Amino acid sequence: MCRNIKTLRPPYAGTVTEDDMRAAALQYVRKVSGFRAPAAHNQAAFDEAVERVTAATRELLDALVVKGAHGN
């Protein structure tokens, strides 16, 4: 649970996949919740949080403008 979440934006990352974003979201939710694997009664809330953080990550990466990257 103590692994660092890797940077997903250029120039640190080339192609970022949905799996990359979900893995980062999962690490974040695990760290914040303190659970590596939640109990059954918390599973739905945990899974929903991972999906929402994944979506927020996708939106953030889509909106970022990195100067000097890809002709910017």
C-alpha positions as CSV (number, residue, x, y, z in Angstrom):
1,M,0.0,0.0,0.0
2,C,2.9,2.3,0.4
3,R,3.9,2.4,-3.3
4,N,4.1,5.8,-4.9
5,I,1.6,6.8,-7.5
6,K,3.5,7.4,-10.7
7,T,3.2,10.6,-12.7
8,L,0.9,10.1,-15.7
9,R,1.6,13.3,-17.7
10,P,4.2,14.1,-20.3
11,P,7.2,14.1,-20.2
12,Y,7.1,11.6,-17.4
13,A,4.7,9.2,-19.2
14,G,4.2,8.7,-22.9
15,T,1.0,6.8,-23.5
16,V,-1.3,6.6,-20.6
17,T,-3.9,3.8,-20.6
18,E,-7.1,3.4,-18.8
19,D,-5.4,0.7,-16.8
20,D,-2.7,3.1,-15.7
21,M,-5.3,5.6,-14.6
22,R,-7.3,3.0,-12.7
23,A,-4.2,1.6,-11.0
24,A,-3.3,5.2,-9.8
25,A,-6.9,5.6,-8.6
26,L,-6.8,2.3,-6.8
27,Q,-3.6,3.3,-5.0
28,Y,-5.1,6.6,-4.0
29,V,-8.3,5.1,-2.6
30,R,-6.3,2.4,-0.8
31,K,-4.1,5.0,0.8
32,V,-6.9,7.4,1.8
33,S,-9.2,4.6,3.1
34,G,-6.4,2.6,4.8
35,F,-7.8,-0.6,3.3
36,R,-5.9,-2.7,0.8
37,A,-9.1,-4.8,0.3
38,P,-12.2,-3.5,1.9
39,A,-14.7,-5.6,3.8
40,A,-17.8,-6.8,1.9
41,H,-19.9,-4.1,3.4
42,N,-17.5,-1.4,2.1
43,Q,-16.8,-2.9,-1.3
44,A,-19.4,-0.9,-3.2
45,A,-18.3,2.5,-1.7
46,F,-14.6,1.5,-2.4
47,D,-15.3,0.5,-6.0
48,E,-17.3,3.7,-6.7
49,A,-14.5,5.8,-5.3
50,V,-12.0,4.1,-7.6
51,E,-14.3,4.8,-10.6
52,R,-14.7,8.4,-9.7
53,V,-11.0,9.0,-9.1
54,T,-10.3,7.3,-12.4
55,A,-12.7,9.6,-14.2
56,A,-11.3,12.7,-12.4
57,T,-7.8,11.6,-13.5
58,R,-8.9,11.2,-17.1
59,E,-10.5,14.6,-17.1
60,L,-7.4,16.2,-15.5
61,L,-5.0,14.6,-18.0
62,D,-7.2,15.6,-20.9
63,A,-7.3,19.2,-19.7
64,L,-3.6,19.7,-18.9
65,V,-1.5,21.7,-21.3
66,V,2.2,21.0,-20.9
67,K,4.4,23.7,-22.3
68,G,7.0,22.3,-24.7
69,A,5.3,18.9,-25.1
70,H,4.1,17.9,-28.5
71,G,4.5,21.3,-30.1
72,N,3.0,23.4,-27.3
